[in-house]
Amino acid sequence: MKEAIIESWHNIKWIFVLFSLAAIGAMVLIGVAVALRSVTGIFLSILLLLVIMGFGFKRKKEMRDAGVL
């Protein structure tokens, strides 16, 4: 059991963890902008979220095509 847990940690693609945390941060920014009633902040946060998600999916495709995933 312990070996399986350790091996699963070695298989983590940390770049995707980073992308997901950045996307969560962008979603939090959307909430903050809504609370502040900042239309500009809302649009910029949504744009940031789309850019982060786009880079994440692009990176995943590149890694899949390279046979890394």
PyMOL Python script that loads the backbone (N, CA, C, O; Angstrom):
from pymol import cmd

cmd.read_pdbstr("""\
ATOM      1  N   MET A   1       0.827  -1.201   0.000  1.00  0.00           N
ATOM      2  CA  MET A   1       0.000   0.000   0.000  1.00  0.00           C
ATOM      3  C   MET A   1       0.871   1.265   0.000  1.00  0.00           C
ATOM      4  O   MET A   1       0.648   2.196  -0.774  1.00  0.00           O
ATOM      5  N   LYS A   2       1.862   1.267   0.886  1.00  0.00           N
ATOM      6  CA  LYS A   2       2.723   2.436   0.993  1.00  0.00           C
ATOM      7  C   LYS A   2       3.495   2.665  -0.308  1.00  0.00           C
ATOM      8  O   LYS A   2       3.690   3.806  -0.727  1.00  0.00           O
ATOM      9  N   GLU A   3       3.930   1.575  -0.943  1.00  0.00           N
ATOM     10  CA  GLU A   3       4.666   1.701  -2.199  1.00  0.00           C
ATOM     11  C   GLU A   3       3.786   2.274  -3.300  1.00  0.00           C
ATOM     12  O   GLU A   3       4.250   3.048  -4.137  1.00  0.00           O
ATOM     13  N   ALA A   4       2.503   1.887  -3.297  1.00  0.00           N
ATOM     14  CA  ALA A   4       1.576   2.398  -4.312  1.00  0.00           C
ATOM     15  C   ALA A   4       1.374   3.901  -4.148  1.00  0.00           C
ATOM     16  O   ALA A   4       1.294   4.636  -5.132  1.00  0.00           O
ATOM     17  N   ILE A   5       1.293   4.345  -2.912  1.00  0.00           N
ATOM     18  CA  ILE A   5       1.120   5.780  -2.656  1.00  0.00           C
ATOM     19  C   ILE A   5       2.362   6.549  -3.100  1.00  0.00           C
ATOM     20  O   ILE A   5       2.262   7.603  -3.729  1.00  0.00           O
ATOM     21  N   ILE A   6       3.523   6.010  -2.767  1.00  0.00           N
ATOM     22  CA  ILE A   6       4.768   6.679  -3.154  1.00  0.00           C
ATOM     23  C   ILE A   6       4.901   6.716  -4.669  1.00  0.00           C
ATOM     24  O   ILE A   6       5.311   7.731  -5.233  1.00  0.00           O
ATOM     25  N   GLU A   7       4.554   5.601  -5.339  1.00  0.00           N
ATOM     26  CA  GLU A   7       4.653   5.575  -6.799  1.00  0.00           C
ATOM     27  C   GLU A   7       3.666   6.542  -7.441  1.00  0.00           C
ATOM     28  O   GLU A   7       3.974   7.149  -8.466  1.00  0.00           O
ATOM     29  N   SER A   8       2.484   6.691  -6.850  1.00  0.00           N
ATOM     30  CA  SER A   8       1.513   7.621  -7.429  1.00  0.00           C
ATOM     31  C   SER A   8       2.013   9.062  -7.336  1.00  0.00           C
ATOM     32  O   SER A   8       1.700   9.876  -8.204  1.00  0.00           O
ATOM     33  N   TRP A   9       2.782   9.387  -6.302  1.00  0.00           N
ATOM     34  CA  TRP A   9       3.350  10.728  -6.187  1.00  0.00           C
ATOM     35  C   TRP A   9       4.396  10.980  -7.267  1.00  0.00           C
ATOM     36  O   TRP A   9       4.580  12.117  -7.702  1.00  0.00           O
ATOM     37  N   HIS A  10       5.076   9.931  -7.697  1.00  0.00           N
ATOM     38  CA  HIS A  10       6.083  10.092  -8.744  1.00  0.00           C
ATOM     39  C   HIS A  10       5.446  10.306 -10.106  1.00  0.00           C
ATOM     40  O   HIS A  10       6.089  10.834 -11.013  1.00  0.00           O
ATOM     41  N   ASN A  11       4.193   9.904 -10.262  1.00  0.00           N
ATOM     42  CA  ASN A  11       3.514  10.023 -11.552  1.00  0.00           C
ATOM     43  C   ASN A  11       2.763  11.335 -11.719  1.00  0.00           C
ATOM     44  O   ASN A  11       2.171  11.576 -12.771  1.00  0.00           O
ATOM     45  N   ILE A  12       2.776  12.179 -10.706  1.00  0.00           N
ATOM     46  CA  ILE A  12       2.047  13.443 -10.788  1.00  0.00           C
ATOM     47  C   ILE A  12       2.740  14.372 -11.780  1.00  0.00           C
ATOM     48  O   ILE A  12       3.956  14.557 -11.732  1.00  0.00           O
ATOM     49  N   LYS A  13       1.957  14.946 -12.666  1.00  0.00           N
ATOM     50  CA  LYS A  13       2.464  15.951 -13.597  1.00  0.00           C
ATOM     51  C   LYS A  13       2.265  17.310 -12.927  1.00  0.00           C
ATOM     52  O   LYS A  13       1.175  17.881 -12.975  1.00  0.00           O
ATOM     53  N   TRP A  14       3.315  17.815 -12.311  1.00  0.00           N
ATOM     54  CA  TRP A  14       3.216  19.015 -11.481  1.00  0.00           C
ATOM     55  C   TRP A  14       2.813  20.252 -12.272  1.00  0.00           C
ATOM     56  O   TRP A  14       2.246  21.182 -11.700  1.00  0.00           O
ATOM     57  N   ILE A  15       3.090  20.287 -13.568  1.00  0.00           N
ATOM     58  CA  ILE A  15       2.694  21.444 -14.375  1.00  0.00           C
ATOM     59  C   ILE A  15       1.173  21.574 -14.396  1.00  0.00           C
ATOM     60  O   ILE A  15       0.643  22.684 -14.424  1.00  0.00           O
ATOM     61  N   PHE A  16       0.467  20.431 -14.382  1.00  0.00           N
ATOM     62  CA  PHE A  16      -0.988  20.475 -14.392  1.00  0.00           C
ATOM     63  C   PHE A  16      -1.544  20.889 -13.031  1.00  0.00           C
ATOM     64  O   PHE A  16      -2.607  21.506 -12.955  1.00  0.00           O
ATOM     65  N   VAL A  17      -0.838  20.554 -11.969  1.00  0.00           N
ATOM     66  CA  VAL A  17      -1.223  21.038 -10.641  1.00  0.00           C
ATOM     67  C   VAL A  17      -1.101  22.561 -10.611  1.00  0.00           C
ATOM     68  O   VAL A  17      -1.969  23.253 -10.078  1.00  0.00           O
ATOM     69  N   LEU A  18      -0.021  23.070 -11.186  1.00  0.00           N
ATOM     70  CA  LEU A  18       0.184  24.520 -11.246  1.00  0.00           C
ATOM     71  C   LEU A  18      -0.913  25.200 -12.067  1.00  0.00           C
ATOM     72  O   LEU A  18      -1.455  26.226 -11.656  1.00  0.00           O
ATOM     73  N   PHE A  19      -1.238  24.623 -13.235  1.00  0.00           N
ATOM     74  CA  PHE A  19      -2.309  25.194 -14.056  1.00  0.00           C
ATOM     75  C   PHE A  19      -3.641  25.182 -13.307  1.00  0.00           C
ATOM     76  O   PHE A  19      -4.393  26.155 -13.371  1.00  0.00           O
ATOM     77  N   SER A  20      -3.936  24.098 -12.605  1.00  0.00           N
ATOM     78  CA  SER A  20      -5.216  24.023 -11.902  1.00  0.00           C
ATOM     79  C   SER A  20      -5.275  25.025 -10.750  1.00  0.00           C
ATOM     80  O   SER A  20      -6.318  25.638 -10.520  1.00  0.00           O
ATOM     81  N   LEU A  21      -4.178  25.197 -10.032  1.00  0.00           N
ATOM     82  CA  LEU A  21      -4.163  26.190  -8.952  1.00  0.00           C
ATOM     83  C   LEU A  21      -4.291  27.611  -9.500  1.00  0.00           C
ATOM     84  O   LEU A  21      -4.951  28.455  -8.894  1.00  0.00           O
ATOM     85  N   ALA A  22      -3.664  27.871 -10.637  1.00  0.00           N
ATOM     86  CA  ALA A  22      -3.793  29.188 -11.264  1.00  0.00           C
ATOM     87  C   ALA A  22      -5.232  29.424 -11.716  1.00  0.00           C
ATOM     88  O   ALA A  22      -5.747  30.535 -11.591  1.00  0.00           O
ATOM     89  N   ALA A  23      -5.884  28.384 -12.242  1.00  0.00           N
ATOM     90  CA  ALA A  23      -7.281  28.519 -12.661  1.00  0.00           C
ATOM     91  C   ALA A  23      -8.183  28.772 -11.453  1.00  0.00           C
ATOM     92  O   ALA A  23      -9.111  29.577 -11.531  1.00  0.00           O
ATOM     93  N   ILE A  24      -7.916  28.094 -10.346  1.00  0.00           N
ATOM     94  CA  ILE A  24      -8.686  28.338  -9.123  1.00  0.00           C
ATOM     95  C   ILE A  24      -8.498  29.781  -8.673  1.00  0.00           C
ATOM     96  O   ILE A  24      -9.453  30.438  -8.259  1.00  0.00           O
ATOM     97  N   GLY A  25      -7.267  30.271  -8.756  1.00  0.00           N
ATOM     98  CA  GLY A  25      -7.003  31.669  -8.400  1.00  0.00           C
ATOM     99  C   GLY A  25      -7.775  32.637  -9.276  1.00  0.00           C
ATOM    100  O   GLY A  25      -8.289  33.644  -8.790  1.00  0.00           O
ATOM    101  N   ALA A  26      -7.859  32.338 -10.567  1.00  0.00           N
ATOM    102  CA  ALA A  26      -8.621  33.202 -11.473  1.00  0.00           C
ATOM    103  C   ALA A  26     -10.107  33.169 -11.130  1.00  0.00           C
ATOM    104  O   ALA A  26     -10.789  34.189 -11.218  1.00  0.00           O
ATOM    105  N   MET A  27     -10.608  31.995 -10.737  1.00  0.00           N
ATOM    106  CA  MET A  27     -12.016  31.901 -10.338  1.00  0.00           C
ATOM    107  C   MET A  27     -12.281  32.692  -9.062  1.00  0.00           C
ATOM    108  O   MET A  27     -13.332  33.318  -8.918  1.00  0.00           O
ATOM    109  N   VAL A  28     -11.333  32.661  -8.148  1.00  0.00           N
ATOM    110  CA  VAL A  28     -11.460  33.463  -6.927  1.00  0.00           C
ATOM    111  C   VAL A  28     -11.478  34.944  -7.284  1.00  0.00           C
ATOM    112  O   VAL A  28     -12.248  35.714  -6.711  1.00  0.00           O
ATOM    113  N   LEU A  29     -10.631  35.342  -8.229  1.00  0.00           N
ATOM    114  CA  LEU A  29     -10.615  36.741  -8.662  1.00  0.00           C
ATOM    115  C   LEU A  29     -11.949  37.159  -9.272  1.00  0.00           C
ATOM    116  O   LEU A  29     -12.376  38.303  -9.111  1.00  0.00           O
ATOM    117  N   ILE A  30     -12.607  36.237  -9.970  1.00  0.00           N
ATOM    118  CA  ILE A  30     -13.937  36.547 -10.509  1.00  0.00           C
ATOM    119  C   ILE A  30     -14.887  36.853  -9.359  1.00  0.00           C
ATOM    120  O   ILE A  30     -15.646  37.820  -9.414  1.00  0.00           O
ATOM    121  N   GLY A  31     -14.841  36.028  -8.322  1.00  0.00           N
ATOM    122  CA  GLY A  31     -15.696  36.264  -7.156  1.00  0.00           C
ATOM    123  C   GLY A  31     -15.398  37.579  -6.466  1.00  0.00           C
ATOM    124  O   GLY A  31     -16.315  38.287  -6.050  1.00  0.00           O
ATOM    125  N   VAL A  32     -14.129  37.910  -6.341  1.00  0.00           N
ATOM    126  CA  VAL A  32     -13.742  39.179  -5.716  1.00  0.00           C
ATOM    127  C   VAL A  32     -14.233  40.347  -6.562  1.00  0.00           C
ATOM    128  O   VAL A  32     -14.741  41.336  -6.034  1.00  0.00           O
ATOM    129  N   ALA A  33     -14.078  40.227  -7.877  1.00  0.00           N
ATOM    130  CA  ALA A  33     -14.523  41.304  -8.767  1.00  0.00           C
ATOM    131  C   ALA A  33     -16.037  41.474  -8.705  1.00  0.00           C
ATOM    132  O   ALA A  33     -16.537  42.598  -8.760  1.00  0.00           O
ATOM    133  N   VAL A  34     -16.767  40.370  -8.592  1.00  0.00           N
ATOM    134  CA  VAL A  34     -18.226  40.460  -8.459  1.00  0.00           C
ATOM    135  C   VAL A  34     -18.574  41.155  -7.145  1.00  0.00           C
ATOM    136  O   VAL A  34     -19.455  42.014  -7.106  1.00  0.00           O
ATOM    137  N   ALA A  35     -17.878  40.779  -6.068  1.00  0.00           N
ATOM    138  CA  ALA A  35     -18.146  41.396  -4.769  1.00  0.00           C
ATOM    139  C   ALA A  35     -17.849  42.891  -4.788  1.00  0.00           C
ATOM    140  O   ALA A  35     -18.526  43.676  -4.124  1.00  0.00           O
ATOM    141  N   LEU A  36     -16.838  43.277  -5.550  1.00  0.00           N
ATOM    142  CA  LEU A  36     -16.482  44.693  -5.651  1.00  0.00           C
ATOM    143  C   LEU A  36     -17.295  45.425  -6.715  1.00  0.00           C
ATOM    144  O   LEU A  36     -17.160  46.636  -6.887  1.00  0.00           O
ATOM    145  N   ARG A  37     -18.135  44.682  -7.423  1.00  0.00           N
ATOM    146  CA  ARG A  37     -18.969  45.215  -8.505  1.00  0.00           C
ATOM    147  C   ARG A  37     -18.123  45.892  -9.582  1.00  0.00           C
ATOM    148  O   ARG A  37     -18.464  46.960 -10.090  1.00  0.00           O
ATOM    149  N   SER A  38     -17.025  45.246  -9.906  1.00  0.00           N
ATOM    150  CA  SER A  38     -16.111  45.762 -10.921  1.00  0.00           C
ATOM    151  C   SER A  38     -16.309  44.977 -12.211  1.00  0.00           C
ATOM    152  O   SER A  38     -15.851  43.841 -12.337  1.00  0.00           O
ATOM    153  N   VAL A  39     -16.992  45.593 -13.161  1.00  0.00           N
ATOM    154  CA  VAL A  39     -17.251  44.927 -14.437  1.00  0.00           C
ATOM    155  C   VAL A  39     -15.935  44.664 -15.167  1.00  0.00           C
ATOM    156  O   VAL A  39     -15.749  43.602 -15.761  1.00  0.00           O
ATOM    157  N   THR A  40     -15.036  45.625 -15.120  1.00  0.00           N
ATOM    158  CA  THR A  40     -13.727  45.446 -15.753  1.00  0.00           C
ATOM    159  C   THR A  40     -12.978  44.279 -15.115  1.00  0.00           C
ATOM    160  O   THR A  40     -12.390  43.454 -15.815  1.00  0.00           O
ATOM    161  N   GLY A  41     -13.001  44.216 -13.802  1.00  0.00           N
ATOM    162  CA  GLY A  41     -12.338  43.122 -13.094  1.00  0.00           C
ATOM    163  C   GLY A  41     -12.933  41.769 -13.430  1.00  0.00           C
ATOM    164  O   GLY A  41     -12.214  40.777 -13.555  1.00  0.00           O
ATOM    165  N   ILE A  42     -14.254  41.732 -13.578  1.00  0.00           N
ATOM    166  CA  ILE A  42     -14.925  40.480 -13.940  1.00  0.00           C
ATOM    167  C   ILE A  42     -14.449  40.018 -15.309  1.00  0.00           C
ATOM    168  O   ILE A  42     -14.067  38.860 -15.476  1.00  0.00           O
ATOM    169  N   PHE A  43     -14.471  40.913 -16.285  1.00  0.00           N
ATOM    170  CA  PHE A  43     -14.064  40.540 -17.639  1.00  0.00           C
ATOM    171  C   PHE A  43     -12.587  40.149 -17.700  1.00  0.00           C
ATOM    172  O   PHE A  43     -12.228  39.185 -18.377  1.00  0.00           O
ATOM    173  N   LEU A  44     -11.736  40.888 -17.001  1.00  0.00           N
ATOM    174  CA  LEU A  44     -10.307  40.554 -17.001  1.00  0.00           C
ATOM    175  C   LEU A  44     -10.045  39.209 -16.320  1.00  0.00           C
ATOM    176  O   LEU A  44      -9.192  38.441 -16.763  1.00  0.00           O
ATOM    177  N   SER A  45     -10.776  38.932 -15.252  1.00  0.00           N
ATOM    178  CA  SER A  45     -10.612  37.659 -14.559  1.00  0.00           C
ATOM    179  C   SER A  45     -11.085  36.496 -15.414  1.00  0.00           C
ATOM    180  O   SER A  45     -10.455  35.438 -15.436  1.00  0.00           O
ATOM    181  N   ILE A  46     -12.195  36.690 -16.117  1.00  0.00           N
ATOM    182  CA  ILE A  46     -12.682  35.643 -17.022  1.00  0.00           C
ATOM    183  C   ILE A  46     -11.681  35.423 -18.147  1.00  0.00           C
ATOM    184  O   ILE A  46     -11.404  34.285 -18.526  1.00  0.00           O
ATOM    185  N   LEU A  47     -11.142  36.509 -18.679  1.00  0.00           N
ATOM    186  CA  LEU A  47     -10.131  36.392 -19.729  1.00  0.00           C
ATOM    187  C   LEU A  47      -8.898  35.647 -19.214  1.00  0.00           C
ATOM    188  O   LEU A  47      -8.354  34.787 -19.907  1.00  0.00           O
ATOM    189  N   LEU A  48      -8.464  35.978 -18.007  1.00  0.00           N
ATOM    190  CA  LEU A  48      -7.325  35.293 -17.396  1.00  0.00           C
ATOM    191  C   LEU A  48      -7.612  33.801 -17.239  1.00  0.00           C
ATOM    192  O   LEU A  48      -6.749  32.970 -17.519  1.00  0.00           O
ATOM    193  N   LEU A  49      -8.813  33.464 -16.794  1.00  0.00           N
ATOM    194  CA  LEU A  49      -9.196  32.061 -16.645  1.00  0.00           C
ATOM    195  C   LEU A  49      -9.149  31.331 -17.983  1.00  0.00           C
ATOM    196  O   LEU A  49      -8.644  30.212 -18.065  1.00  0.00           O
ATOM    197  N   LEU A  50      -9.670  31.959 -19.020  1.00  0.00           N
ATOM    198  CA  LEU A  50      -9.665  31.330 -20.341  1.00  0.00           C
ATOM    199  C   LEU A  50      -8.245  31.124 -20.864  1.00  0.00           C
ATOM    200  O   LEU A  50      -7.947  30.101 -21.481  1.00  0.00           O
ATOM    201  N   VAL A  51      -7.377  32.094 -20.616  1.00  0.00           N
ATOM    202  CA  VAL A  51      -5.981  31.971 -21.055  1.00  0.00           C
ATOM    203  C   VAL A  51      -5.287  30.823 -20.311  1.00  0.00           C
ATOM    204  O   VAL A  51      -4.592  30.011 -20.922  1.00  0.00           O
ATOM    205  N   ILE A  52      -5.479  30.764 -19.008  1.00  0.00           N
ATOM    206  CA  ILE A  52      -4.854  29.699 -18.215  1.00  0.00           C
ATOM    207  C   ILE A  52      -5.359  28.332 -18.659  1.00  0.00           C
ATOM    208  O   ILE A  52      -4.568  27.409 -18.855  1.00  0.00           O
ATOM    209  N   MET A  53      -6.677  28.200 -18.819  1.00  0.00           N
ATOM    210  CA  MET A  53      -7.252  26.922 -19.251  1.00  0.00           C
ATOM    211  C   MET A  53      -6.753  26.557 -20.645  1.00  0.00           C
ATOM    212  O   MET A  53      -6.451  25.394 -20.916  1.00  0.00           O
ATOM    213  N   GLY A  54      -6.667  27.547 -21.525  1.00  0.00           N
ATOM    214  CA  GLY A  54      -6.180  27.291 -22.875  1.00  0.00           C
ATOM    215  C   GLY A  54      -4.749  26.780 -22.883  1.00  0.00           C
ATOM    216  O   GLY A  54      -4.431  25.818 -23.583  1.00  0.00           O
ATOM    217  N   PHE A  55      -3.876  27.429 -22.096  1.00  0.00           N
ATOM    218  CA  PHE A  55      -2.491  26.970 -22.007  1.00  0.00           C
ATOM    219  C   PHE A  55      -2.413  25.559 -21.431  1.00  0.00           C
ATOM    220  O   PHE A  55      -1.602  24.744 -21.872  1.00  0.00           O
ATOM    221  N   GLY A  56      -3.261  25.276 -20.442  1.00  0.00           N
ATOM    222  CA  GLY A  56      -3.264  23.941 -19.844  1.00  0.00           C
ATOM    223  C   GLY A  56      -3.654  22.864 -20.840  1.00  0.00           C
ATOM    224  O   GLY A  56      -2.996  21.827 -20.929  1.00  0.00           O
ATOM    225  N   PHE A  57      -4.728  23.108 -21.593  1.00  0.00           N
ATOM    226  CA  PHE A  57      -5.160  22.120 -22.583  1.00  0.00           C
ATOM    227  C   PHE A  57      -4.152  21.993 -23.722  1.00  0.00           C
ATOM    228  O   PHE A  57      -3.933  20.902 -24.249  1.00  0.00           O
ATOM    229  N   LYS A  58      -3.540  23.117 -24.097  1.00  0.00           N
ATOM    230  CA  LYS A  58      -2.520  23.075 -25.153  1.00  0.00           C
ATOM    231  C   LYS A  58      -1.322  22.241 -24.698  1.00  0.00           C
ATOM    232  O   LYS A  58      -0.800  21.422 -25.455  1.00  0.00           O
ATOM    233  N   ARG A  59      -0.898  22.457 -23.466  1.00  0.00           N
ATOM    234  CA  ARG A  59       0.236  21.701 -22.920  1.00  0.00           C
ATOM    235  C   ARG A  59      -0.094  20.212 -22.840  1.00  0.00           C
ATOM    236  O   ARG A  59       0.752  19.368 -23.133  1.00  0.00           O
ATOM    237  N   LYS A  60      -1.320  19.893 -22.444  1.00  0.00           N
ATOM    238  CA  LYS A  60      -1.724  18.491 -22.358  1.00  0.00           C
ATOM    239  C   LYS A  60      -1.685  17.833 -23.731  1.00  0.00           C
ATOM    240  O   LYS A  60      -1.232  16.696 -23.861  1.00  0.00           O
ATOM    241  N   LYS A  61      -2.156  18.538 -24.757  1.00  0.00           N
ATOM    242  CA  LYS A  61      -2.128  17.990 -26.115  1.00  0.00           C
ATOM    243  C   LYS A  61      -0.692  17.775 -26.578  1.00  0.00           C
ATOM    244  O   LYS A  61      -0.373  16.746 -27.173  1.00  0.00           O
ATOM    245  N   GLU A  62       0.177  18.752 -26.301  1.00  0.00           N
ATOM    246  CA  GLU A  62       1.585  18.617 -26.685  1.00  0.00           C
ATOM    247  C   GLU A  62       2.229  17.411 -26.007  1.00  0.00           C
ATOM    248  O   GLU A  62       2.976  16.664 -26.638  1.00  0.00           O
ATOM    249  N   MET A  63       1.937  17.225 -24.728  1.00  0.00           N
ATOM    250  CA  MET A  63       2.517  16.102 -24.000  1.00  0.00           C
ATOM    251  C   MET A  63       1.945  14.775 -24.490  1.00  0.00           C
ATOM    252  O   MET A  63       2.663  13.778 -24.568  1.00  0.00           O
ATOM    253  N   ARG A  64       0.656  14.762 -24.819  1.00  0.00           N
ATOM    254  CA  ARG A  64       0.041  13.542 -25.339  1.00  0.00           C
ATOM    255  C   ARG A  64       0.636  13.187 -26.698  1.00  0.00           C
ATOM    256  O   ARG A  64       0.928  12.022 -26.966  1.00  0.00           O
ATOM    257  N   ASP A  65       0.816  14.190 -27.553  1.00  0.00           N
ATOM    258  CA  ASP A  65       1.408  13.950 -28.874  1.00  0.00           C
ATOM    259  C   ASP A  65       2.859  13.478 -28.772  1.00  0.00           C
ATOM    260  O   ASP A  65       3.325  12.705 -29.610  1.00  0.00           O
ATOM    261  N   ALA A  66       3.570  13.946 -27.745  1.00  0.00           N
ATOM    262  CA  ALA A  66       4.961  13.540 -27.547  1.00  0.00           C
ATOM    263  C   ALA A  66       5.072  12.173 -26.870  1.00  0.00           C
ATOM    264  O   ALA A  66       6.170  11.631 -26.741  1.00  0.00           O
ATOM    265  N   GLY A  67       3.941  11.618 -26.440  1.00  0.00           N
ATOM    266  CA  GLY A  67       3.945  10.307 -25.797  1.00  0.00           C
ATOM    267  C   GLY A  67       4.311  10.331 -24.331  1.00  0.00           C
ATOM    268  O   GLY A  67       4.607   9.287 -23.750  1.00  0.00           O
ATOM    269  N   VAL A  68       4.297  11.505 -23.722  1.00  0.00           N
ATOM    270  CA  VAL A  68       4.640  11.629 -22.308  1.00  0.00           C
ATOM    271  C   VAL A  68       3.461  11.243 -21.427  1.00  0.00           C
ATOM    272  O   VAL A  68       3.661  10.718 -20.331  1.00  0.00           O
ATOM    273  N   LEU A  69       2.253  11.488 -21.876  1.00  0.00           N
ATOM    274  CA  LEU A  69       1.056  11.137 -21.096  1.00  0.00           C
ATOM    275  C   LEU A  69       0.553   9.773 -21.467  1.00  0.00           C
ATOM    276  O   LEU A  69      -0.445   9.311 -20.914  1.00  0.00           O
TER     277      LEU A  69
END
""", "prot")
cmd.dss("prot")
cmd.show_as("cartoon", "prot")
cmd.util.cbc("prot")
cmd.orient("prot")
